[in-house]
């Protein structure tokens, strides 16, 4: 596909998201007092599935998932998902793929983004004020435990920000600290979204995004730094296997 055609398709996909997010967000705000938190999540996940499906048709981005068998079974079986972060695509994709509601851990400033942030504020997620330091992490543990007890999975990007394709960010231990304090296993997930949706890029390209779900890693008897080193080793080894041309 030519760059010109990819640009046209990318703009069309952006327009679809921009046009649909406003009525969807307003609907979420209106119905939020009337429905359960779980029902509200699936209403919002519907918009994310629309973003993924329209990306499939307009951008030509297809998804190939392996490792579903590693996800815990049971309506309230807890999990902490630790996901490789290369683009916005996986923030749309994970709720569209997972069988449980997800609670993202995110900075509270996102709540002020018009429409999208306002709708996020109605969801039962974990928004943190980084200026509070240790108190902020205590909030993550308290809210994370409460949500996982209800069957919601916590999702975090251990690198903290989008990392260019073929590069490795600093893996922070917040996710494994949460795991150690709650006794909940972490599930590492490799995602090759940078092949099709480059970091901070307007133009997206057709192709296959691989999502590889790793086996759960138990926190029993582990230190957060040691545990995160295992998560990083697995994710980055898997990234090199799935997208070898990005690593030289």
HELIX and SHEET records of a PDB file:
HELIX    1   1 UNK A    3  UNK A   31  1                                  29    
HELIX    2   2 UNK A   37  UNK A   54  1                                  18    
HELIX    3   3 UNK A   55  UNK A   59  3                                   5    
HELIX    4   4 UNK A   68  UNK A   70  5                                   3    
HELIX    5   5 UNK A   89  UNK A   97  1                                   9    
HELIX    6   6 UNK A  108  UNK A  112  5                                   5    
HELIX    7   7 UNK A  116  UNK A  121  1                                   6    
HELIX    8   8 UNK A  130  UNK A  132  5                                   3    
HELIX    9   9 UNK A  134  UNK A  149  1                                  16    
HELIX   10  10 UNK A  174  UNK A  182  1                                   9    
HELIX   11  11 UNK A  193  UNK A  195  5                                   3    
HELIX   12  12 UNK A  224  UNK A  242  1                                  19    
HELIX   13  13 UNK A  244  UNK A  246  5                                   3    
SHEET    1   A 7 UNK A  61  UNK A  66  0                                        
SHEET    2   A 7 UNK A 207  UNK A 217  1                                        
SHEET    3   A 7 UNK A 186  UNK A 191 -1                                        
SHEET    4   A 7 UNK A  80  UNK A  83  1                                        
SHEET    5   A 7 UNK A 153  UNK A 156  1                                        
SHEET    6   A 7 UNK A 102  UNK A 107  1                                        
SHEET    7   A 7 UNK A 126  UNK A 128  1                                        
END                                                                             
